[in-house]
Amino acid sequence: MRVQTFSRGQILQEFRSRCQALAADDNRGFKKEFEELNDVGKDLPSRAGESEVNREKNRYPYILPYDHCRVRLSIQSAVPHTDYINANFVPGGGSERDFICTQGPLHNTMADFWRMVWEQNVRIIVMVTALRHKDIVLCDKYWPVERGTLYHGLIQVTTMTCKQGPDYFITTINLRQRDCPTDRIITHYYYHSWPDRGIPKDSSSLCAFTDHVRLHLEGLPRLGPTVVHCSAGVGRSGTFVTLLWLMQLCARGIQPDIRAAVEDLRLHRMWMVQNLEQYIFVHQCLLQWLMGGAARTTAGPQILGAGLKTNPPVQDQPHSSGRGERTGRRRQHRHRQKPPSEPNTIQQMLNPGNLLRRLLPSSSLLNPGSHTP
């Protein structure tokens, strides 16, 4: 199957027009699209996370991994339930498992987090949350911020270097299993200025950060998924993954479809891109990136002349109950099921052939004259 590809200029022209149409009448189009995504994935089971024995491993009781794509750790010493971690495989530009989205590690799950990194052959970790907000812990410190070594279970974690970028830190970590001669190098990206429940103040900052990670990923052999986490692993994590994924799409000359991408992500982890503000922000950032990352601009009504407007965080959205991306009345959605349009609806939705990856062929299938930025 061949997929039609376009130049960056063509993609920009089409995407800008679409954004302007969605932003008309006080973001009417954005609101409609986001509302249509409300029920996506909400009936998928998450029994492992609901299990009594695993409850203490969840940072927030209503943010649980879906069973069908949860990351399973190796069973330790034949002890049941030691395979559980609050994490899901989610799709990206190449496969169903390009990313792992997970919660910020708790003190009692740090060893599980690093065991997941080791077992899944992860080489890049992207952290898009501060450790704390005032007196609220959003993520426990699971790596040595300065040069030094920590031990988490059987995993030795050594910080080798730490460099400061414009709005983030890049830490090089040496990972080794105890009494094992082999080690691995992990790159830890720490974007600390993204507020819980909201969006970064500067869209160009996130554009530059995301593109930096994208280019790093392009230069790596496909060894394992990239871990992305915030506090709950849904709102900011979903926003970052959506933006990175669509950048990868555009770089291959394929028209982006943000609504389809978010729908796909929500079939793999609940509440990905959690509120309307974040949904609009993905469009803003992608538009700015397509325009070549114009002068640094704060996110707002006049962004790039596109007519996109961001509203204050919406407190009455179904996915935001006022305590941040980590909360919500998850049980209510069990009773708002949409009637299936045909038998086996969920199974059909989860069929990879019906997901957005059908729009992301390997490079060998692209038109010979395809354009890349």
Beta strands, then each sheet from edge to edge (+ up, - down):
strand 1: 87-90
strand 2: 99-102
strand 3: 124-127
strand 4: 132-133
strand 5: 136-137
strand 6: 148-152
strand 7: 155-164
strand 8: 169-177
strand 9: 183-190
strand 10: 226-229
sheet 1: 1+ 2- 10- 3- 9- 8+ 7- 6+
sheet 2: 4+ 5-
end
